[in-house]
Amino acid sequence: MSGLKGNSVAIFAGSQENRIGYIGRNGASQKALEKEKQYKSASGNTIFAGNLKGDISETIQKKKAMARKEAAKIVADQLARDDVSTNSILKSQEHQAELLSEAAEAGEQLKYLGDAKDELKEAYGITDEYEPGSNEEYEQRLAELNDQEEYWSEIKDNALEGIGAESRSITATKQALLGRKYTMENAMEEAEQVMDAASDEIIGLLRKDAMEHVQEEQEEKVEQAEEAAEEKKEEEEKLEGIKEEKEAAEEQTAKLHETVEQQGEMLEKIDEIKRSADLLDEDMKGLLVDLDIR
């Protein structure tokens, strides 16, 4: 998977010192670590969960802890099941060793009793032609040896029977282990899948948070641009108002000039009329003189 381009942000699930990974009996899982590298962007922008603050950081830490706990339980449960089988085999083997020891001891006792019976015959001069009941003391001592021989024979038989039973149990347990569908390897894989799923979920959370952060920045920039445009519009409206006021003032000034000019013209006409009137008075006076009118 290639790095995200443009304004995308590469995200690692975990800090550089504490990335997601499961430490099991067979060592650390590398898949989660490798998956982190897949999200490295071409621009080198990277977010580590360990460096985040606030609710998302707490959420990530909880998810990591829950995933580790679940993965550890999966492996621990399988280990316990394996231990049960292993302990069963070990106990059977230990019991076999004890039974072998008992069988060996019983064998030694039976050999000793066989020799004792031979010595007893020799001591009493017993031959194959011996007639039962002809030597009561010999028969009594022989009966005692036979009782002991029967006792140790039973111990030996039971031990050998037990050894056989334990051998069959061990064989059955081993066959069950070989034939089982779910093994420690499966448990490790399942635990790793749990950690991978947690890693994917955390990466999704981080990506969403990063995208929301980018979106918030973009919205903030748009809002700032709109505010700037609004301020510019207000300034333009103010300038337009000033321009209109100036034009109105200039128009009033022009009208005032026109009025003053009209008043000047009127004054000139009035003066002209006055001058004409003065001339008319003089003319009338001259006429009256001419007509001798008083």
NUTORDO-691663 format. One line per 2 residues: number of its first residue (from 1); their letters; for each residue x, y, z of N, C-alpha, C. Coordinates in nm, 3 decimals. Example, Ala and Ser with C-alpha at 12.3 -4.5 7.8 and 13.67 -1.06 7.14 Angstrom:
NUTORDO-691663
1> AS> 1.319 -0.569 0.780 1.230 -0.450 0.780 1.320 -0.330 0.780  1.285 -0.225 0.708 1.367 -0.106 0.714 1.290 0.003 0.787
END
This chain:
NUTORDO-691663
1> MS> 0.086 -0.119 0.000 0.000 0.000 0.000 0.089 0.123 0.000  0.066 0.213 -0.094 0.152 0.330 -0.104 0.111 0.434 -0.004
3> GL> 0.201 0.533 0.017 0.174 0.639 0.113 0.061 0.728 0.065  -0.016 0.786 0.156 -0.124 0.875 0.121 -0.065 1.007 0.077
5> KG> -0.125 1.068 -0.026 -0.070 1.190 -0.083 -0.163 1.307 -0.059  -0.118 1.424 -0.105 -0.198 1.545 -0.089 -0.194 1.593 0.053
7> NS> -0.313 1.624 0.107 -0.322 1.673 0.245 -0.340 1.561 0.345  -0.330 1.436 0.297 -0.347 1.323 0.388 -0.234 1.316 0.487
9> VA> -0.260 1.250 0.598 -0.162 1.241 0.706 -0.134 1.096 0.736  -0.007 1.057 0.741 0.029 0.920 0.776 0.008 0.900 0.924
11> IF> -0.043 0.783 0.963 -0.079 0.758 1.102 -0.019 0.627 1.149  0.051 0.630 1.263 0.101 0.507 1.325 0.022 0.482 1.451
13> AG> -0.022 0.357 1.469 -0.100 0.322 1.589 -0.007 0.299 1.706  0.025 0.404 1.777 0.116 0.394 1.890 0.230 0.491 1.876
15> SQ> 0.300 0.518 1.985 0.414 0.606 1.978 0.533 0.531 1.923  0.641 0.602 1.893 0.759 0.537 1.838 0.818 0.437 1.936
17> EN> 0.805 0.467 2.064 0.863 0.378 2.164 0.769 0.265 2.203  0.636 0.282 2.177 0.540 0.185 2.226 0.434 0.158 2.122
19> RI> 0.471 0.094 2.011 0.377 0.064 1.906 0.303 -0.064 1.937  0.189 -0.080 1.870 0.107 -0.198 1.896 0.181 -0.322 1.852
21> GY> 0.182 -0.422 1.939 0.244 -0.550 1.906 0.219 -0.644 2.022  0.210 -0.771 1.994 0.184 -0.866 2.101 0.309 -0.945 2.129
23> IG> 0.353 -0.946 2.254 0.469 -1.023 2.295 0.418 -1.154 2.352  0.438 -1.260 2.280 0.394 -1.391 2.325 0.513 -1.479 2.353
25> RN> 0.488 -1.608 2.363 0.598 -1.701 2.394 0.695 -1.709 2.278  0.645 -1.685 2.158 0.731 -1.695 2.040 0.786 -1.560 1.996
27> GA> 0.773 -1.454 2.078 0.831 -1.325 2.043 0.725 -1.227 1.996  0.771 -1.111 1.951 0.680 -1.003 1.913 0.624 -1.023 1.774
29> SQ> 0.496 -0.988 1.757 0.435 -0.992 1.625 0.483 -0.872 1.545  0.523 -0.896 1.421 0.577 -0.789 1.337 0.472 -0.730 1.245
31> KA> 0.356 -0.796 1.231 0.260 -0.748 1.134 0.208 -0.609 1.167  0.178 -0.587 1.297 0.126 -0.456 1.335 0.229 -0.347 1.307
33> LE> 0.357 -0.379 1.336 0.462 -0.281 1.312 0.478 -0.253 1.163  0.470 -0.358 1.081 0.483 -0.340 0.938 0.365 -0.262 0.883
35> KE> 0.247 -0.286 0.939 0.128 -0.216 0.891 0.138 -0.067 0.916  0.203 -0.029 1.027 0.220 0.114 1.055 0.295 0.183 0.943
37> KQ> 0.399 0.117 0.894 0.484 0.177 0.792 0.408 0.199 0.662  0.303 0.122 0.638 0.229 0.133 0.514 0.155 0.266 0.504
39> YK> 0.134 0.332 0.619 0.057 0.456 0.618 0.146 0.581 0.621  0.274 0.561 0.594 0.365 0.674 0.593 0.343 0.754 0.465
41> SA> 0.316 0.884 0.474 0.283 0.964 0.356 0.409 1.013 0.288  0.391 1.054 0.160 0.504 1.104 0.083 0.559 1.233 0.142
43> SG> 0.472 1.313 0.206 0.517 1.439 0.263 0.585 1.422 0.397  0.578 1.302 0.452 0.645 1.276 0.580 0.563 1.317 0.700
45> NT> 0.437 1.361 0.679 0.352 1.399 0.792 0.307 1.274 0.866  0.332 1.269 0.995 0.303 1.148 1.070 0.240 1.184 1.203
47> IF> 0.141 1.104 1.243 0.077 1.121 1.375 0.098 0.995 1.454  0.149 1.006 1.576 0.165 0.889 1.663 0.062 0.899 1.774
49> AG> -0.007 0.784 1.799 -0.110 0.784 1.902 -0.054 0.823 2.038  0.071 0.788 2.063 0.132 0.819 2.192 0.153 0.967 2.214
51> NL> 0.150 1.045 2.102 0.172 1.189 2.114 0.043 1.267 2.123  -0.072 1.200 2.108 -0.200 1.268 2.108 -0.245 1.297 2.251
53> KG> -0.333 1.393 2.263 -0.386 1.429 2.394 -0.537 1.429 2.387  -0.602 1.425 2.501 -0.746 1.437 2.504 -0.817 1.304 2.494
55> DI> -0.947 1.313 2.456 -1.033 1.194 2.454 -0.982 1.086 2.360  -0.935 1.124 2.240 -0.893 1.023 2.143 -0.772 0.945 2.194
57> SE> -0.680 1.013 2.263 -0.564 0.943 2.317 -0.606 0.842 2.422  -0.700 0.880 2.507 -0.750 0.788 2.611 -0.821 0.670 2.548
59> TI> -0.900 0.696 2.443 -0.972 0.589 2.372 -0.874 0.490 2.312  -0.768 0.542 2.249 -0.668 0.456 2.185 -0.597 0.370 2.289
61> QK> -0.560 0.429 2.401 -0.491 0.354 2.506 -0.580 0.242 2.559  -0.711 0.269 2.573 -0.804 0.167 2.621 -0.817 0.054 2.520
63> KK> -0.827 0.089 2.391 -0.839 -0.013 2.287 -0.714 -0.099 2.282  -0.597 -0.038 2.294 -0.472 -0.113 2.293 -0.466 -0.207 2.412
65> AM> -0.506 -0.158 2.530 -0.502 -0.241 2.651 -0.599 -0.358 2.640  -0.720 -0.330 2.588 -0.820 -0.437 2.572 -0.773 -0.541 2.472
67> AR> -0.711 -0.495 2.362 -0.663 -0.589 2.260 -0.552 -0.676 2.317  -0.459 -0.616 2.389 -0.350 -0.694 2.450 -0.405 -0.796 2.549
69> KE> -0.504 -0.752 2.628 -0.564 -0.842 2.727 -0.632 -0.960 2.659  -0.708 -0.930 2.552 -0.779 -1.037 2.480 -0.680 -1.133 2.414
71> AA> -0.575 -1.076 2.350 -0.475 -1.160 2.284 -0.402 -1.247 2.386  -0.368 -1.189 2.499 -0.298 -1.265 2.604 -0.385 -1.378 2.657
73> KI> -0.517 -1.350 2.670 -0.609 -1.454 2.720 -0.620 -1.569 2.621  -0.625 -1.537 2.491 -0.634 -1.642 2.389 -0.516 -1.737 2.400
75> VA> -0.396 -1.680 2.409 -0.274 -1.761 2.418 -0.268 -1.835 2.552  -0.305 -1.764 2.661 -0.300 -1.826 2.793 -0.398 -1.943 2.804
77> DQ> -0.519 -1.928 2.746 -0.617 -2.036 2.749 -0.566 -2.159 2.674  -0.507 -2.134 2.556 -0.454 -2.247 2.480 -0.336 -2.311 2.553
79> LA> -0.254 -2.225 2.614 -0.141 -2.277 2.691 -0.190 -2.364 2.806  -0.300 -2.320 2.869 -0.357 -2.399 2.979 -0.408 -2.534 2.927
81> RD> -0.474 -2.529 2.808 -0.522 -2.656 2.750 -0.406 -2.748 2.716  -0.300 -2.690 2.660 -0.181 -2.770 2.628 -0.118 -2.825 2.754
83> DV> -0.117 -2.741 2.859 -0.058 -2.784 2.986 -0.136 -2.901 3.046  -0.269 -2.897 3.029 -0.351 -3.008 3.079 -0.310 -3.138 3.011
85> ST> -0.295 -3.131 2.878 -0.254 -3.251 2.803 -0.113 -3.292 2.841  -0.024 -3.193 2.849 0.116 -3.223 2.884 0.126 -3.280 3.024
87> NS> 0.054 -3.219 3.116 0.056 -3.268 3.255 -0.003 -3.408 3.264  -0.105 -3.434 3.182 -0.165 -3.567 3.182 -0.062 -3.671 3.137
89> IL> 0.012 -3.638 3.034 0.116 -3.729 2.985 0.226 -3.747 3.090  0.267 -3.634 3.149 0.372 -3.641 3.251 0.329 -3.725 3.371
91> KS> 0.203 -3.708 3.414 0.153 -3.786 3.527 0.148 -3.935 3.493  0.106 -3.963 3.369 0.102 -4.104 3.326 0.242 -4.163 3.324
93> QE> 0.337 -4.085 3.276 0.474 -4.133 3.271 0.532 -4.153 3.411  0.500 -4.059 3.501 0.545 -4.074 3.640 0.484 -4.198 3.704
95> HQ> 0.353 -4.218 3.677 0.287 -4.336 3.732 0.346 -4.464 3.675  0.379 -4.460 3.545 0.443 -4.576 3.482 0.575 -4.608 3.552
97> AE> 0.653 -4.503 3.582 0.782 -4.525 3.649 0.761 -4.590 3.785  0.658 -4.543 3.857 0.628 -4.602 3.988 0.586 -4.749 3.973
99> LL> 0.502 -4.774 3.874 0.455 -4.911 3.851 0.569 -5.003 3.807  0.660 -4.950 3.726 0.776 -5.028 3.685 0.862 -5.066 3.804
101> SE> 0.874 -4.970 3.896 0.951 -4.995 4.018 0.883 -5.103 4.102  0.749 -5.093 4.112 0.675 -5.195 4.188 0.686 -5.332 4.122
103> AA> 0.675 -5.334 3.988 0.685 -5.462 3.916 0.823 -5.523 3.934  0.925 -5.437 3.930 1.062 -5.487 3.947 1.082 -5.543 4.087
105> EA> 1.029 -5.470 4.187 1.040 -5.519 4.325 0.965 -5.651 4.342  0.845 -5.656 4.284 0.766 -5.780 4.294 0.840 -5.895 4.226
107> GE> 0.903 -5.866 4.114 0.979 -5.970 4.044 1.094 -6.021 4.129  1.163 -5.930 4.198 1.273 -5.972 4.286 1.221 -6.058 4.400
109> QL> 1.105 -6.017 4.457 1.047 -6.095 4.567 1.002 -6.235 4.519  0.946 -6.239 4.401 0.903 -6.369 4.347 1.023 -6.459 4.319
111> KY> 1.133 -6.400 4.271 1.256 -6.479 4.249 1.310 -6.532 4.382  1.307 -6.443 4.482 1.353 -6.484 4.616 1.267 -6.597 4.671
113> LG> 1.134 -6.584 4.653 1.044 -6.688 4.702 1.062 -6.819 4.625  1.091 -6.811 4.496 1.117 -6.932 4.418 1.241 -7.004 4.468
115> DA> 1.345 -6.926 4.496 1.469 -6.985 4.551 1.442 -7.045 4.689  1.359 -6.972 4.768 1.328 -7.022 4.904 1.253 -7.155 4.897
117> KD> 1.163 -7.168 4.802 1.088 -7.293 4.787 1.181 -7.407 4.745  1.278 -7.377 4.657 1.375 -7.479 4.616 1.460 -7.524 4.736
119> EL> 1.503 -7.426 4.815 1.584 -7.458 4.933 1.502 -7.539 5.034  1.370 -7.504 5.045 1.284 -7.576 5.138 1.270 -7.724 5.095
121> KE> 1.253 -7.747 4.968 1.245 -7.884 4.918 1.372 -7.962 4.949  1.483 -7.891 4.921 1.613 -7.957 4.944 1.632 -7.988 5.092
123> AY> 1.591 -7.895 5.177 1.610 -7.915 5.322 1.528 -8.033 5.372  1.406 -8.050 5.316 1.320 -8.158 5.362 1.330 -8.281 5.271
125> GI> 1.420 -8.278 5.175 1.441 -8.393 5.089 1.320 -8.427 5.008  1.250 -8.329 4.963 1.127 -8.349 4.886 1.164 -8.377 4.741
127> TD> 1.108 -8.483 4.687 1.132 -8.520 4.548 1.000 -8.515 4.472  1.009 -8.546 4.344 0.888 -8.543 4.262 0.788 -8.650 4.304
129> EY> 0.837 -8.752 4.375 0.747 -8.860 4.417 0.681 -8.831 4.552  0.695 -8.709 4.601 0.641 -8.674 4.734 0.491 -8.688 4.733
131> EP> 0.438 -8.747 4.840 0.297 -8.767 4.859 0.243 -8.659 4.954  0.146 -8.577 4.908 0.090 -8.472 4.994 0.040 -8.530 5.127
133> GS> 0.069 -8.460 5.235 0.026 -8.499 5.369 0.128 -8.582 5.443  0.237 -8.617 5.378 0.338 -8.701 5.444 0.431 -8.619 5.530
135> NE> 0.440 -8.487 5.512 0.527 -8.401 5.594 0.451 -8.271 5.621  0.388 -8.271 5.737 0.302 -8.155 5.770 0.383 -8.027 5.787
137> EY> 0.499 -8.033 5.851 0.581 -7.911 5.873 0.626 -7.852 5.740  0.667 -7.937 5.650 0.711 -7.889 5.519 0.595 -7.819 5.445
139> EQ> 0.481 -7.883 5.451 0.365 -7.829 5.381 0.319 -7.695 5.440  0.334 -7.678 5.573 0.296 -7.553 5.637 0.387 -7.439 5.593
141> RL> 0.521 -7.469 5.592 0.616 -7.366 5.550 0.601 -7.338 5.401  0.568 -7.439 5.324 0.547 -7.418 5.181 0.423 -7.332 5.156
143> AE> 0.320 -7.354 5.237 0.197 -7.274 5.224 0.224 -7.126 5.251  0.309 -7.100 5.352 0.344 -6.961 5.382 0.416 -6.896 5.264
145> LN> 0.509 -6.972 5.205 0.581 -6.919 5.088 0.486 -6.899 4.969  0.393 -6.990 4.953 0.296 -6.975 4.844 0.206 -6.853 4.863
147> DQ> 0.167 -6.826 4.988 0.086 -6.706 5.016 0.162 -6.580 4.977  0.291 -6.575 5.017 0.374 -6.459 4.984 0.392 -6.447 4.832
149> EE> 0.409 -6.562 4.770 0.428 -6.561 4.625 0.302 -6.511 4.555  0.186 -6.551 4.605 0.059 -6.505 4.548 0.043 -6.354 4.566
151> YW> 0.084 -6.305 4.685 0.076 -6.161 4.715 0.159 -6.080 4.616  0.285 -6.120 4.598 0.375 -6.045 4.509 0.338 -6.064 4.362
153> SE> 0.282 -6.180 4.330 0.237 -6.202 4.192 0.122 -6.106 4.157  0.033 -6.087 4.254 -0.078 -5.993 4.233 -0.026 -5.851 4.216
155> IK> 0.072 -5.812 4.299 0.131 -5.678 4.287 0.196 -5.661 4.150  0.269 -5.762 4.106 0.336 -5.755 3.977 0.235 -5.746 3.863
157> DN> 0.130 -5.828 3.869 0.029 -5.827 3.764 -0.043 -5.692 3.756  -0.078 -5.640 3.875 -0.145 -5.510 3.878 -0.055 -5.399 3.822
159> AL> 0.074 -5.404 3.858 0.169 -5.304 3.810 0.181 -5.311 3.658  0.195 -5.433 3.607 0.208 -5.448 3.462 0.079 -5.404 3.390
161> EG> -0.034 -5.436 3.451 -0.161 -5.392 3.393 -0.171 -5.239 3.394  -0.128 -5.178 3.505 -0.130 -5.031 3.515 -0.036 -4.967 3.414
163> IG> 0.080 -5.027 3.396 0.175 -4.974 3.297 0.113 -4.975 3.158  0.044 -5.084 3.127 -0.023 -5.093 2.997 -0.132 -4.988 2.981
165> AE> -0.210 -4.966 3.089 -0.317 -4.867 3.085 -0.261 -4.726 3.064  -0.152 -4.695 3.136 -0.090 -4.564 3.121 -0.032 -4.547 2.981
167> SR> 0.024 -4.653 2.925 0.077 -4.646 2.789 -0.035 -4.615 2.690  -0.149 -4.679 2.709 -0.263 -4.654 2.621 -0.314 -4.511 2.638
169> SI> -0.314 -4.462 2.763 -0.358 -4.325 2.790 -0.264 -4.223 2.724  -0.134 -4.246 2.736 -0.037 -4.157 2.674 -0.053 -4.155 2.522
171> TA> -0.070 -4.275 2.465 -0.089 -4.285 2.320 -0.214 -4.210 2.275  -0.323 -4.227 2.350 -0.449 -4.160 2.315 -0.435 -4.008 2.325
173> TK> -0.367 -3.960 2.430 -0.347 -3.816 2.448 -0.263 -3.758 2.336  -0.156 -3.830 2.299 -0.071 -3.783 2.191 -0.146 -3.781 2.058
175> QA> -0.227 -3.883 2.034 -0.306 -3.886 1.912 -0.408 -3.772 1.909  -0.465 -3.743 2.026 -0.560 -3.632 2.034 -0.491 -3.499 2.006
177> LL> -0.368 -3.484 2.058 -0.291 -3.362 2.033 -0.258 -3.348 1.885  -0.222 -3.460 1.824 -0.187 -3.456 1.681 -0.310 -3.432 1.595
179> GR> -0.425 -3.481 1.640 -0.545 -3.469 1.559 -0.628 -3.346 1.587  -0.590 -3.266 1.683 -0.670 -3.150 1.718 -0.665 -3.046 1.606
181> KY> -0.774 -2.971 1.591 -0.784 -2.870 1.486 -0.732 -2.734 1.531  -0.730 -2.713 1.661 -0.688 -2.582 1.714 -0.564 -2.604 1.800
183> TM> -0.453 -2.543 1.759 -0.327 -2.561 1.829 -0.275 -2.427 1.882  -0.160 -2.431 1.946 -0.098 -2.308 1.993 -0.068 -2.214 1.877
185> EN> -0.031 -2.272 1.764 -0.005 -2.189 1.646 -0.131 -2.114 1.603  -0.245 -2.185 1.610 -0.372 -2.119 1.579 -0.403 -2.009 1.679
187> AM> -0.374 -2.036 1.806 -0.398 -1.936 1.911 -0.313 -1.813 1.888  -0.186 -1.833 1.850 -0.097 -1.720 1.823 -0.148 -1.639 1.703
189> EE> -0.196 -1.709 1.601 -0.250 -1.640 1.484 -0.375 -1.561 1.521  -0.462 -1.621 1.604 -0.583 -1.551 1.646 -0.549 -1.428 1.730
191> AE> -0.451 -1.444 1.820 -0.407 -1.330 1.901 -0.351 -1.219 1.813  -0.278 -1.257 1.711 -0.220 -1.159 1.619 -0.331 -1.089 1.540
193> QV> -0.435 -1.164 1.503 -0.548 -1.104 1.432 -0.619 -1.002 1.521  -0.630 -1.034 1.650 -0.691 -0.939 1.744 -0.611 -0.810 1.748
195> MD> -0.477 -0.822 1.754 -0.392 -0.704 1.758 -0.398 -0.628 1.626  -0.403 -0.702 1.514 -0.413 -0.636 1.383 -0.544 -0.560 1.371
197> AA> -0.653 -0.622 1.418 -0.784 -0.557 1.412 -0.784 -0.430 1.497  -0.722 -0.437 1.615 -0.712 -0.319 1.702 -0.629 -0.212 1.634
199> SD> -0.519 -0.255 1.568 -0.433 -0.161 1.498 -0.511 -0.091 1.386  -0.589 -0.169 1.310 -0.668 -0.111 1.201 -0.771 -0.013 1.256
201> EI> -0.835 -0.051 1.366 -0.937 0.036 1.425 -0.876 0.166 1.475  -0.760 0.155 1.538 -0.692 0.274 1.589 -0.647 0.364 1.474
203> IG> -0.594 0.300 1.368 -0.554 0.377 1.251 -0.674 0.451 1.194  -0.790 0.383 1.190 -0.911 0.448 1.141 -0.949 0.568 1.227
205> LL> -0.939 0.550 1.360 -0.970 0.661 1.451 -0.876 0.778 1.429  -0.747 0.747 1.416 -0.648 0.852 1.397 -0.667 0.922 1.263
207> RK> -0.697 0.842 1.160 -0.719 0.903 1.028 -0.841 0.994 1.032  -0.949 0.947 1.096 -1.069 1.028 1.107 -1.041 1.156 1.183
209> DA> -0.967 1.144 1.295 -0.934 1.261 1.374 -0.848 1.358 1.293  -0.752 1.303 1.217 -0.665 1.389 1.136 -0.745 1.459 1.028
211> ME> -0.838 1.385 0.964 -0.920 1.446 0.860 -1.012 1.553 0.917  -1.067 1.525 1.035 -1.151 1.626 1.101 -1.070 1.749 1.135
213> HV> -0.945 1.726 1.177 -0.858 1.839 1.210 -0.831 1.923 1.085  -0.802 1.853 0.974 -0.778 1.924 0.848 -0.903 1.999 0.805
215> QE> -1.020 1.932 0.819 -1.146 1.995 0.781 -1.174 2.117 0.867  -1.145 2.105 0.997 -1.164 2.220 1.086 -1.076 2.337 1.044
217> EQ> -0.951 2.306 1.009 -0.861 2.412 0.964 -0.913 2.477 0.836  -0.962 2.392 0.743 -1.014 2.446 0.618 -1.138 2.531 0.643
219> EE> -1.227 2.482 0.731 -1.347 2.558 0.764 -1.309 2.691 0.830  -1.207 2.685 0.916 -1.162 2.807 0.982 -1.107 2.907 0.879
221> KV> -1.031 2.853 0.782 -0.977 2.941 0.676 -1.090 3.000 0.592  -1.191 2.917 0.561 -1.305 2.967 0.483 -1.378 3.074 0.562
223> EQ> -1.396 3.047 0.694 -1.464 3.145 0.779 -1.386 3.276 0.785  -1.253 3.264 0.797 -1.170 3.384 0.798 -1.180 3.460 0.667
225> AE> -1.181 3.383 0.556 -1.193 3.447 0.424 -1.327 3.517 0.410  -1.435 3.451 0.460 -1.568 3.512 0.454 -1.572 3.638 0.539
227> EA> -1.510 3.633 0.658 -1.506 3.751 0.744 -1.428 3.864 0.676  -1.316 3.827 0.612 -1.237 3.928 0.541 -1.318 3.988 0.426
229> AE> -1.391 3.900 0.354 -1.473 3.949 0.243 -1.584 4.040 0.295  -1.644 4.001 0.410 -1.749 4.083 0.470 -1.694 4.219 0.511
231> EK> -1.574 4.216 0.575 -1.510 4.342 0.615 -1.479 4.429 0.493  -1.431 4.364 0.386 -1.400 4.437 0.264 -1.526 4.499 0.205
233> KE> -1.637 4.418 0.209 -1.763 4.468 0.157 -1.810 4.588 0.238  -1.795 4.575 0.373 -1.836 4.687 0.459 -1.752 4.811 0.429
235> EE> -1.621 4.791 0.409 -1.533 4.904 0.376 -1.575 4.965 0.243  -1.605 4.876 0.146 -1.648 4.927 0.016 -1.778 5.004 0.027
237> EK> -1.871 4.951 0.112 -1.998 5.021 0.132 -1.974 5.157 0.199  -1.882 5.158 0.295 -1.849 5.286 0.361 -1.791 5.385 0.260
239> LE> -1.698 5.335 0.177 -1.638 5.422 0.074 -1.743 5.471 -0.025  -1.837 5.379 -0.060 -1.944 5.417 -0.152 -2.031 5.525 -0.089
241> GI> -2.059 5.510 0.043 -2.138 5.611 0.114 -2.067 5.745 0.116  -1.935 5.741 0.144 -1.856 5.865 0.145 -1.858 5.929 0.006
243> KE> -1.847 5.843 -0.097 -1.847 5.894 -0.234 -1.980 5.961 -0.267  -2.089 5.892 -0.224 -2.221 5.950 -0.249 -2.238 6.082 -0.175
245> EK> -2.192 6.085 -0.047 -2.201 6.209 0.030 -2.120 6.321 -0.036  -2.002 6.285 -0.087 -1.918 6.384 -0.155 -1.986 6.435 -0.280
247> EA> -2.046 6.343 -0.358 -2.116 6.384 -0.479 -2.234 6.473 -0.445  -2.307 6.439 -0.336 -2.420 6.523 -0.295 -2.373 6.661 -0.254
249> AE> -2.260 6.663 -0.177 -2.205 6.792 -0.135 -2.161 6.874 -0.256  -2.097 6.806 -0.351 -2.053 6.877 -0.472 -2.173 6.929 -0.550
251> EQ> -2.280 6.846 -0.552 -2.402 6.889 -0.622 -2.464 7.010 -0.554  -2.466 7.007 -0.418 -2.520 7.123 -0.344 -2.436 7.248 -0.367
253> TA> -2.303 7.224 -0.366 -2.212 7.338 -0.391 -2.237 7.397 -0.529  -2.256 7.308 -0.629 -2.282 7.357 -0.765 -2.412 7.435 -0.771
255> KL> -2.516 7.379 -0.700 -2.643 7.450 -0.698 -2.629 7.585 -0.630  -2.546 7.586 -0.520 -2.525 7.713 -0.450 -2.456 7.814 -0.540
257> HE> -2.357 7.767 -0.615 -2.287 7.855 -0.710 -2.385 7.907 -0.814  -2.471 7.816 -0.860 -2.570 7.855 -0.961 -2.665 7.959 -0.904
259> TV> -2.705 7.937 -0.777 -2.794 8.033 -0.712 -2.727 8.169 -0.696  -2.601 8.164 -0.654 -2.526 8.290 -0.638 -2.515 8.363 -0.772
261> EQ> -2.487 8.285 -0.877 -2.477 8.346 -1.009 -2.611 8.407 -1.050  -2.720 8.332 -1.022 -2.852 8.385 -1.056 -2.883 8.512 -0.978
263> QG> -2.843 8.508 -0.847 -2.864 8.628 -0.766 -2.784 8.747 -0.820  -2.663 8.717 -0.865 -2.580 8.825 -0.924 -2.644 8.882 -1.048
265> EM> -2.696 8.793 -1.131 -2.762 8.839 -1.253 -2.884 8.923 -1.218  -2.959 8.877 -1.116 -3.076 8.954 -1.076 -3.038 9.092 -1.025
267> LE> -2.929 9.093 -0.943 -2.884 9.223 -0.892 -2.844 9.315 -1.006  -2.776 9.256 -1.105 -2.736 9.338 -1.220 -2.860 9.392 -1.293
269> KI> -2.963 9.308 -1.309 -3.087 9.352 -1.374 -3.154 9.460 -1.294  -3.151 9.441 -1.159 -3.213 9.543 -1.073 -3.138 9.674 -1.089
271> DE> -3.005 9.665 -1.088 -2.927 9.789 -1.106 -2.956 9.853 -1.240  -2.971 9.766 -1.340 -3.001 9.819 -1.474 -3.136 9.886 -1.475
273> IK> -3.231 9.823 -1.408 -3.365 9.884 -1.400 -3.358 10.016 -1.328  -3.279 10.015 -1.218 -3.265 10.141 -1.144 -3.203 10.249 -1.230
275> RS> -3.101 10.204 -1.301 -3.038 10.304 -1.389 -3.138 10.353 -1.494  -3.213 10.264 -1.546 -3.314 10.303 -1.646 -3.417 10.396 -1.583
277> AD> -3.453 10.364 -1.460 -3.552 10.447 -1.391 -3.499 10.587 -1.367  -3.372 10.596 -1.329 -3.312 10.729 -1.308 -3.313 10.809 -1.437
279> LL> -3.278 10.744 -1.544 -3.280 10.814 -1.674 -3.421 10.860 -1.707  -3.518 10.781 -1.679 -3.656 10.816 -1.708 -3.698 10.938 -1.627
281> DE> -3.658 10.946 -1.504 -3.691 11.063 -1.422 -3.631 11.190 -1.481  -3.506 11.177 -1.524 -3.441 11.295 -1.583 -3.510 11.336 -1.710
283> DM> -3.545 11.236 -1.789 -3.615 11.269 -1.915 -3.749 11.337 -1.887  -3.819 11.292 -1.788 -3.949 11.351 -1.756 -3.933 11.493 -1.707
285> KG> -3.828 11.514 -1.629 -3.805 11.651 -1.581 -3.777 11.744 -1.699  -3.694 11.697 -1.791 -3.662 11.781 -1.909 -3.785 11.811 -1.991
287> LL> -3.872 11.712 -2.001 -3.993 11.731 -2.078 -4.084 11.833 -2.013  -4.091 11.825 -1.884 -4.174 11.920 -1.812 -4.120 12.060 -1.827
289> VD> -3.988 12.074 -1.827 -3.930 12.205 -1.845 -3.966 12.262 -1.984  -3.954 12.174 -2.079 -3.984 12.212 -2.216 -4.128 12.253 -2.228
291> LD> -4.214 12.187 -2.164 -4.358 12.220 -2.176 -4.401 12.328 -2.078  -4.305 12.377 -2.002 -4.329 12.480 -1.900 -4.433 12.434 -1.804
293> IR> -4.416 12.314 -1.770 -4.512 12.259 -1.674 -4.445 12.261 -1.538  -4.519 12.311 -1.442 -4.465 12.316 -1.308 -4.550 12.233 -1.217
END
